[in-house]
């Protein structure tokens, strides 16, 4: 996005993620939902509560994995839930992306583009998100991501991926390609170079 203000030119660039060098091997036998976020941030805390108390009961054969800083802020009934794993301040997310059947983003508030979605897609994970969770991203519903308008629709999207591993793999493959094309440094390198050259 280019614009002018007070005689000066501005160029707004998207957030950028670094895809892993090689595609991650995935464990198709697990049924695990992954949510990544800092739980000191209220929208992420609320999303963890939503995932545990609203979505997980409707997916009785699944486990929920919550990963992020300040996980001790989560309610005790979540941290000790029999079908929830909580991991605080991990140094490497790759093993969690490898385990995940899908990445869940049930965000109901907040702003900004969602790095967590771009990272999940870059690591080859299918993503199920709320409408708010995917705001600001150039991703195609039904082709690169599944977006639910409410909890019932999010659960149905989860079941679609859980019941059809081929669909989930195809969704993830298209999403990974989209991130590399639209949200990676290599895709924006020529634009960066052009901006620097224009300053000469």
N, C-alpha and C positions, 0 to 999 in steps of 0.2 A: 504494500500500500504506500503510495507516494502522496505527499500533500505539501502545501505551502502555508506558512504562518509568519506574519510580520516580515515578509520578504525573504524568509529563509526556507530552504527545502528540507523536508524530513522524509526518511524512508523507514517504514515500520516492518520489521522482519519477524517471522514466527519463532517460537521456541525451537531449539534444535536438540536432538538426542544423538548419542553415539551408538549405533547398532553394534552388537557383538560381531567379531570378525567372522565367526563360523556359526551356522545354525545350531541351536542347542538340541541335543537328544531329548526326547520327551517320553514320559512314562504314561502310556495310554490306559493302564490298568487302574490308576487312581481316580477317585472322584473327589477332587479337592478344589475349593473356591478360594482364591487368593485376593486379599485386599491389602494394599501398601499405602502407608501414609503416616505423617507425624500426628500422634494422638493428643498432643498439646494444642492442636488446632481444632476448634469446636466442630466445623463441618466434617472432619475426619472422624472425630469421636462419635458424632451422631451417626455417621455412616456405619461405623462398627456396631453400634447398638441396633441400627436398622437391620443390618445383615444378620446379626445373631438372633434377634427376637422376632423378626418379621419374615425374612427370607429363608433362613436355615430350617425352621420348623416345617416348611413346605417342600423341603428337599431332604427327606429323612435318610437317604443313603449317602449323603455328602458330609465332608468335614470342611470347616472354615479355618483358613490360616490368616492371621492378622500379623502384619510385620511393620514395625516402625518405631521411631523414637517416642519416648515418654509413654510406653505401653502401660506403665503402672497407673496412669490416669484412668484407664478403663475400669468400669465397675467390676467388683469381685466376681459377680455371677457370670461375667464374660470370661475373665481370666481363668476361672475354674470350671468352665462349661465342659462337659465330657466330649463334645464334638467340635471344640474350638482349641486351636493352638495359638499361643501368643508369643511373639519373638520381638525383643526390644533391641534397637540399635545394632542391627546386623551389619557386617562389613561387606558382604557379598550377597546380592539378591539372586544371582543366577541359579543357585540350587532350588530356590523357591519357585522361580519361573519354570524350571524343568519339571517340578512336581505338579504344578497347577494344571487342572483340566481347563480352567478358564480364570480370567481375572475379572473380579466383580468391583464395580465402582458405583455404589448406591448413594452418591452425594446428593443432598437435598438443598444445600445452600453454599454460598461462597462465590468467588469470581476468579477470573484468569483462566488461561488454557491449562489443561491437565497433563502435566509432564508424566504422571503415573500411567496414563493411557498410552502415550507415545512410547514410553519405556516398555510396557507390556507388549505392544504390537511389535516393537523392534526386536524383542526376544521371542517372537513367534507364538505368542499366546492369544487365543481368541478372547475378546473383551465384551462383557455385558455391562452396560452403563445406564444410569438414569439420564434424563434429558439435560439436567443441570450439569451432571458430571462430564458430558461431552461438549458442552458449549464452547464455542470458539475454535473448534477443530474442524479441519477440512477432511472429513471422513464420510463415507457413504453408508447410510443405514442399510442393513441387510446384505451388504457386499463386503464391507471392511470392519463392521462393528454391528452389534445388536443393541438398540436403544429402547428401553422400556419407559412408557409414560407413567407407570405406577408400579407398585410392588408386584401385583399379579402378572403384569406383562413382563417384568424382569424375571420372575420365576419361570414363566413359559419359555423365555429366551434361554435361560439356563438349561432347562429340560431339553430343548432342541439340540444344544451342543452336547449334553450328557448322553443323549440317546442316539446321536449320529456323529460318531468321531470323524467320519469323512467330511461332513459339513463343517465341523469345527476346524479341522485342519485346513480346508480350503479358505475359510474365512480368515484364519490367521495368516495364511500365505499371502493373500491379497492385502491384508493390513500391513504386513511386514514390508511388502513392495511399496505400498503407499508412503510409509514412513521414510524409507530410503529415498523415494522420489521427491517428497515434499518437506521433510523435517530433519534431514541429515545435513551435516556440514558439507559433504561432497556435493549435494544438490544445490547448495547456496553459495559455494565457493566462487563461481563466476560473478555472482551479484556482488559479493563482498569485494572482489578484486576490482570490479567496475566502480564501486563506490569510492574505494581508495584512490583509484586513478583519477576520478573526477575532482579530487581535492587538489591535484597538482596545478 
